Structures are given as C-alpha cells and as structure tokens.
Amino acid sequence: MADFSVYGISLGKFKAKICNKCEDKVFGEEVSDQIDKIAKQRSLWGLEAKTKELGLFGLKLNAKIT
C-alpha cells in the first residue's frame, strides 16, 4: 500500500508496486480510476486548469482562482 497525494493533500493509501531502488510508485488501472474518482469528489481534479497560480504555502494549499 502506498499513499497518494495531490497538491500535498492525501487521497489515501492504495495498492501499488514500489521500486526498491528509487521508490517510484506504479498504480494499476483500477486503482488509478479510484484515485481519479476521489480527486473529483474533493474538487481537486483539474484544479491546475482552473487556477492561474497553484502552490503550497507552508503545509497549506494556495490557489488563485481566475
């Protein structure tokens, strides 16, 4: 199980293959669909397209809506 975050916001822990050398995470198609669904429910899906600037301010998400 591996944590998946969007803009520093955790969406949960999901089944993944993790590289022993670089720790990259690879999620299967069904898990990716689950992650997309959760991101959409939390209004994080496509957020970068709706914002002029997006970033972190300390541990908080900072966005300027256009």
N, C-alpha and C positions, 0 to 999 in steps of 0.2 A: 504494500500500500504506500502511496506517495501523495503528499499534499500538493494541491494545485491552487495557485493564486492568480488573480487578475488585478493589476494595479495595486498590489500589496494586500488585497483582500482575499482571504482564504475561502475557497468554494467547497473545501472538504478534502477527504482522503479517498483516493481511487486506486484501483488495481492498475499496476504499471510494471513495465520492465525497466530496470535501472542499470545503467552501465557501471561496472565495478571500477573502471578507471576514471571516468570523467563525471559520473553521477547524473548524466543526462537521463531524462525520463521519457519513455515512449508509452503512450496510451493507445489502446485499441479503439476501433471504430465505435463500438457500442459505448465505451466509456467516454469517448470524445463527444458523442451525442448527448450523453448525460450532463457533461460539463457545460456544453452549449446551452442546454435547457435551463440549468441552474443560473448561468450568467444572464440569460434573458429574463428570468424571473426576478433577479436582483437588479435589473436595469443596467447591467454592466456590458451587455452585448452591443458592440458597435459604438461604444462610448467615444472612442477616438475620432470617429467620423462626425460626431455632434459637437465636438469641442475644438476651440481654437488652440488652447493650451491645456495639457494634462500632465500632472506630475504628482510627486509626493512632497508634502510639507511636514517634515518630521516623520511621524508614523501615520499621518492622515492623508487622504486623497485630496488633491487640489485640482479643481477644474474651472475653466472659464467657458461658459456656455455662449454660443454665438446665436 
